[in-house]
């Protein structure tokens, strides 16, 4: 069975999105990255929060706008939300509770990983003991404000084990295992 893996890019000062969820900051840093290619090959389903699913897209204005990872990945997507839309969205399942969302995404992913997108969903998975790994591409920019990788004042300490460290032209990629 695959892992439940938080997947994101982060500024050096700890933000995964700019103010209001802005993702345009990431555009100059998109490009070839062998580690990201491996992550995509090993991902069988995505689990995102509603804000991430409907939020800003770094591929806005390109032929890949609205596609997961700018068209670099295809497969089933699950969105955790308290307010599912009335009309279905092709390839997307809306789920109202975390445990069901993770279970359905795992089943859809088979022996591949579930890629978790969004800071709040990742934090909820971590708090529930459902997050296995964290992949972060650290990008050489400081945003100064925005949405943090994890923002949990007063939270508990979480021990991580580094699995890999690699370098790409536009990021330094880190993969950690959550130890329990």
Rosetta blueprint (number, residue, H / E / L):
1 X L
2 X L
3 X L
4 X E
5 X E
6 X E
7 X E
8 X E
9 X E
10 X E
11 X E
12 X L
13 X L
14 X L
15 X E
16 X E
17 X E
18 X L
19 X H
20 X H
21 X H
22 X L
23 X L
24 X H
25 X H
26 X H
27 X H
28 X H
29 X H
30 X L
31 X L
32 X L
33 X L
34 X H
35 X H
36 X H
37 X H
38 X H
39 X H
40 X H
41 X H
42 X L
43 X E
44 X E
45 X E
46 X E
47 X E
48 X E
49 X E
50 X H
51 X H
52 X H
53 X H
54 X L
55 X L
56 X L
57 X L
58 X L
59 X L
60 X L
61 X L
62 X L
63 X L
64 X L
65 X L
66 X L
67 X L
68 X H
69 X H
70 X H
71 X H
72 X L
73 X L
74 X L
75 X L
76 X E
77 X E
78 X E
79 X E
80 X E
81 X L
82 X L
83 X L
84 X L
85 X L
86 X L
87 X L
88 X L
89 X E
90 X L
91 X L
92 X E
93 X E
94 X E
95 X E
96 X L
97 X L
98 X H
99 X H
100 X H
101 X H
102 X H
103 X H
104 X H
105 X H
106 X H
107 X H
108 X H
109 X H
110 X L
111 X L
112 X L
113 X E
114 X E
115 X E
116 X E
117 X E
118 X L
119 X H
120 X H
121 X H
122 X H
123 X H
124 X H
125 X H
126 X H
127 X H
128 X L
129 X L
130 X L
131 X L
132 X L
133 X E
134 X E
135 X E
136 X E
137 X E
138 X E
139 X E
140 X L
141 X L
142 X L
143 X L
144 X L
145 X L
146 X L
147 X E
148 X E
149 X L
150 X L
151 X L
152 X L
153 X L
154 X L
155 X L
156 X L
157 X L
158 X L
159 X L
160 X E
161 X E
162 X E
163 X E
164 X E
165 X E
166 X E
167 X E
168 X E
169 X L
170 X L
171 X E
172 X E
173 X E
174 X E
175 X E
176 X E
177 X E
178 X E
179 X L
180 X L
